[in-house]
């Protein structure tokens, strides 16, 4: 038997909105005509769902969150654009996700099983992976790509067009203006690499052998005297059987609009990476 959908009498659900089975909409919510809420989505109260926004099954959205608002981008001409959120995300108080820009990607995507703490922000045309954690007041500017299992600590801010590789860690108040390699740990203003996200990788079940390989590859990748691209080619040859190293190499080869976040010259590389 299908689970009932419940809607508080004070909520406004515009004609055309699509609601799955078991959706629960609390008091004073507003859901747009183009919205799609999949099974078991819960809007606790005072939630605004704007425009062509899709929420995956089992998402839970807390009061004052606003999802799918038009982009804060002067290039947007008012044409159609979307926000797509995957399944089982927890979206806490005051979180904002904006739709894409009609002159760019046209959509913002957020993966599944994410935790978005109070007042975090995902801007237009971002692509956020699965199992991402954004702590309180952290924010992404437009066109940012965030890989799976990335953690942004409180107040971390990511510049437009930056890429952050999967399993990376951004420290509290980090101002990230360059691409962060997979598994990297970036801290400070302007952020620098402080080694690998070792604690996160251990928690994910990575073996000691794989961690050792990553440490060696990390040191070689950021060794001084050659370009990053040259060093990437060298570690690809040195560790031909490591899928982890291949991820790093592919990320470096996929350089887009931003420079790379690198260690401070003369500072630490991977020796202090247990601080993550």
C-alpha positions as CSV (number, residue, x, y, z in Angstrom):
1,X,0.0,0.0,0.0
2,X,1.3,3.4,-1.0
3,X,2.5,5.6,1.9
4,X,0.3,8.7,2.4
5,X,1.5,12.2,1.6
6,X,0.8,14.7,4.3
7,X,0.6,18.5,3.8
8,X,0.1,21.0,6.6
9,X,-2.9,23.3,5.9
10,X,-0.7,26.4,6.0
11,X,1.6,25.1,3.3
12,X,1.3,26.4,-0.3
13,X,1.8,23.7,-3.0
14,X,1.4,25.3,-6.5
15,X,-0.6,23.4,-9.1
16,X,1.7,21.2,-11.2
17,X,4.2,20.3,-8.4
18,X,4.9,16.5,-8.4
19,X,4.9,14.8,-5.0
20,X,5.9,11.2,-4.4
21,X,4.6,8.8,-1.9
22,X,5.2,9.5,1.7
23,X,6.1,13.2,1.2
24,X,5.7,15.2,4.4
25,X,5.3,19.0,4.1
26,X,5.2,21.0,7.3
27,X,3.8,24.4,8.1
28,X,4.4,27.5,6.0
29,X,6.3,25.7,3.2
30,X,6.0,26.9,-0.4
31,X,6.6,24.5,-3.2
32,X,6.7,25.8,-6.8
33,X,4.6,24.4,-9.7
34,X,7.7,23.0,-11.4
35,X,9.1,21.3,-8.4
36,X,9.5,17.5,-8.1
37,X,9.7,15.9,-4.6
38,X,10.4,12.2,-4.7
39,X,9.3,9.6,-2.2
40,X,9.7,10.3,1.5
41,X,11.0,13.9,1.1
42,X,10.3,15.9,4.3
43,X,10.1,19.7,4.4
44,X,10.0,20.3,8.2
45,X,8.6,23.8,8.0
46,X,9.2,27.3,6.5
47,X,11.0,25.8,3.6
48,X,10.9,27.4,0.1
49,X,11.3,25.3,-3.0
50,X,11.5,27.5,-6.1
51,X,11.6,27.0,-9.8
52,X,12.4,23.7,-11.5
53,X,13.9,21.9,-8.5
54,X,14.1,18.2,-7.9
55,X,14.7,16.6,-4.5
56,X,15.6,12.9,-4.4
57,X,14.0,10.3,-2.3
58,X,14.4,10.7,1.5
59,X,15.7,14.2,1.6
60,X,15.1,16.1,4.8
61,X,15.0,19.9,4.6
62,X,15.0,22.1,7.7
63,X,13.3,25.6,8.3
64,X,14.4,28.6,6.4
65,X,16.2,26.7,3.6
66,X,15.6,28.1,0.1
67,X,16.3,25.7,-2.8
68,X,16.2,26.6,-6.5
69,X,16.3,30.4,-6.4
70,X,17.5,32.1,-9.5
71,X,21.3,32.4,-9.8
72,X,23.1,35.5,-8.4
73,X,24.7,36.1,-11.8
74,X,24.3,39.1,-14.1
75,X,24.8,36.9,-17.1
76,X,21.5,35.0,-16.4
77,X,18.8,36.2,-18.8
78,X,15.9,34.7,-17.0
79,X,15.6,31.5,-19.1
80,X,15.0,28.0,-17.8
81,X,17.5,26.4,-15.5
82,X,17.3,23.7,-12.9
83,X,18.5,22.5,-9.5
84,X,18.8,18.7,-9.0
85,X,19.4,17.2,-5.6
86,X,20.1,13.5,-5.1
87,X,18.6,11.1,-2.5
88,X,18.9,11.1,1.3
89,X,20.4,14.6,1.7
90,X,20.1,16.4,5.0
91,X,19.7,20.1,4.4
92,X,19.8,22.1,7.6
93,X,18.5,25.6,8.6
94,X,19.0,28.5,6.3
95,X,20.8,26.5,3.5
96,X,20.6,28.0,0.0
97,X,21.1,26.1,-3.3
98,X,20.7,28.2,-6.5
99,X,19.6,27.0,-9.9
100,X,21.9,27.1,-12.9
101,X,22.5,30.0,-15.3
102,X,20.8,29.9,-18.7
103,X,24.0,31.1,-20.4
104,X,26.2,28.3,-18.8
105,X,25.5,24.8,-17.6
106,X,21.9,25.6,-17.0
107,X,21.7,23.4,-14.0
108,X,23.1,23.0,-10.5
109,X,23.6,19.4,-9.3
110,X,24.0,18.1,-5.8
111,X,24.6,14.4,-5.3
112,X,23.1,11.9,-2.8
113,X,23.7,11.4,1.0
114,X,25.1,14.8,1.6
115,X,25.0,16.8,4.8
116,X,24.6,20.5,4.4
117,X,24.9,22.2,7.8
118,X,23.2,25.5,8.7
119,X,23.6,28.4,6.3
120,X,25.9,26.6,3.9
121,X,25.5,27.8,0.2
122,X,25.8,26.1,-3.2
123,X,25.8,28.7,-6.0
124,X,24.7,28.5,-9.6
125,X,26.1,25.9,-12.0
126,X,28.0,23.9,-9.3
127,X,28.3,20.1,-9.5
128,X,28.6,18.6,-6.0
129,X,29.3,14.9,-5.6
130,X,27.9,12.2,-3.3
131,X,28.5,12.0,0.5
132,X,29.7,15.6,0.7
133,X,29.7,17.4,4.0
134,X,29.5,21.2,4.1
135,X,29.8,22.6,7.6
136,X,28.1,25.7,8.9
137,X,28.5,28.9,6.8
138,X,30.7,27.2,4.2
139,X,30.1,28.3,0.6
140,X,30.7,27.5,-3.0
141,X,30.8,30.3,-5.7
142,X,29.5,29.6,-9.2
143,X,30.7,26.8,-11.5
144,X,32.5,24.9,-8.7
145,X,33.0,21.1,-9.0
146,X,33.2,19.2,-5.7
147,X,34.1,15.4,-5.8
148,X,32.6,12.6,-3.7
149,X,33.3,12.5,0.0
150,X,34.7,16.0,0.2
151,X,34.5,17.8,3.6
152,X,34.3,21.6,3.9
153,X,34.8,22.8,7.4
154,X,33.0,25.8,8.9
155,X,33.3,29.1,6.9
156,X,35.4,27.5,4.1
157,X,34.9,29.4,0.9
158,X,35.6,28.1,-2.6
159,X,36.3,30.5,-5.5
160,X,34.3,30.3,-8.8
161,X,35.4,27.7,-11.3
162,X,37.6,25.8,-8.7
163,X,37.6,22.0,-8.7
164,X,38.0,20.0,-5.5
165,X,38.9,16.4,-6.0
166,X,37.2,13.5,-4.2
167,X,38.0,12.8,-0.6
168,X,39.6,16.2,-0.1
169,X,39.4,18.1,3.1
170,X,39.1,21.9,3.4
171,X,39.9,23.4,6.8
172,X,37.9,25.9,8.7
173,X,38.0,29.4,7.2
174,X,40.0,28.1,4.2
175,X,39.9,30.5,1.3
176,X,40.3,28.1,-1.7
177,X,41.2,29.9,-4.9
178,X,42.9,27.0,-6.7
179,X,42.1,23.4,-7.6
180,X,42.6,20.9,-4.8
181,X,43.8,17.5,-5.8
182,X,41.9,14.3,-4.8
183,X,42.7,13.3,-1.2
184,X,44.3,16.7,-0.5
185,X,44.0,18.7,2.7
186,X,43.8,22.5,2.1
187,X,43.9,25.1,4.9
188,X,44.5,28.8,5.4
189,X,43.9,32.1,3.5
190,X,44.8,31.8,0.7
191,X,44.6,28.0,1.2
192,X,47.7,25.9,0.8
193,X,48.0,22.1,0.8
194,X,49.1,20.6,4.1
195,X,49.4,17.0,3.0
196,X,46.8,14.4,2.5
197,X,43.4,13.9,4.2
198,X,44.8,11.0,6.1
199,X,42.2,10.7,8.8
200,X,39.4,10.8,6.3
201,X,41.1,8.2,4.2
202,X,41.6,5.9,7.2
203,X,38.0,6.3,8.1
204,X,37.0,5.3,4.6
205,X,38.9,2.0,5.0
206,X,42.0,2.8,2.9
207,X,44.8,0.4,3.6
208,X,48.2,1.3,5.0
209,X,49.8,0.2,1.8
210,X,47.7,2.5,-0.3
211,X,48.3,5.4,2.1
212,X,52.1,4.9,1.7
213,X,51.8,4.9,-2.0
214,X,49.8,8.1,-1.9
215,X,52.3,9.8,0.4
216,X,55.1,8.9,-2.0
217,X,53.2,10.1,-5.0
218,X,52.2,13.4,-3.3
219,X,55.8,14.2,-2.4
220,X,56.9,13.6,-6.0
221,X,54.0,15.5,-7.5
222,X,54.9,18.7,-5.6
223,X,58.6,18.3,-5.7
224,X,60.3,21.6,-6.7
225,X,62.3,22.1,-9.9
226,X,59.8,20.8,-12.4
227,X,56.2,21.7,-13.5
228,X,53.3,20.0,-11.9
229,X,52.4,18.4,-15.3
230,X,55.9,17.0,-15.6
231,X,55.8,15.6,-12.1
232,X,52.3,14.1,-12.8
233,X,53.7,12.2,-15.8
234,X,56.6,11.0,-13.6
235,X,54.4,9.6,-10.9
236,X,52.2,7.9,-13.5
237,X,55.2,6.0,-14.6
238,X,56.5,5.4,-11.1
239,X,53.1,3.9,-9.9
240,X,51.5,2.4,-13.0
241,X,49.3,0.0,-11.1
242,X,47.8,2.4,-8.6
243,X,44.3,3.6,-9.3
244,X,44.7,6.2,-6.5
245,X,47.7,7.8,-8.2
246,X,45.9,7.6,-11.6
247,X,43.1,9.7,-10.0
248,X,45.7,12.4,-9.1
249,X,47.3,12.3,-12.5
250,X,43.9,12.6,-14.3
251,X,42.9,15.5,-12.1
252,X,46.1,17.4,-12.9
253,X,45.7,16.7,-16.6
254,X,42.1,18.0,-16.4
255,X,43.2,21.6,-15.6
256,X,40.4,24.0,-16.4
257,X,40.2,27.7,-15.4
258,X,42.1,27.9,-12.1
259,X,45.6,27.2,-11.0
260,X,46.4,24.5,-8.4
261,X,46.5,24.8,-4.7
262,X,50.0,23.7,-3.7
263,X,52.1,23.3,-0.5
264,X,53.9,26.4,0.8
265,X,57.4,26.4,-0.7
266,X,59.9,25.5,2.0
267,X,57.0,24.2,4.2
268,X,55.6,20.8,4.9
269,X,54.3,18.3,2.3
270,X,52.9,15.1,3.7
271,X,54.8,14.8,7.0
272,X,52.0,16.6,9.0
273,X,49.0,15.3,7.2
274,X,47.6,13.5,10.3
275,X,46.2,16.8,11.4
276,X,43.2,16.4,9.1
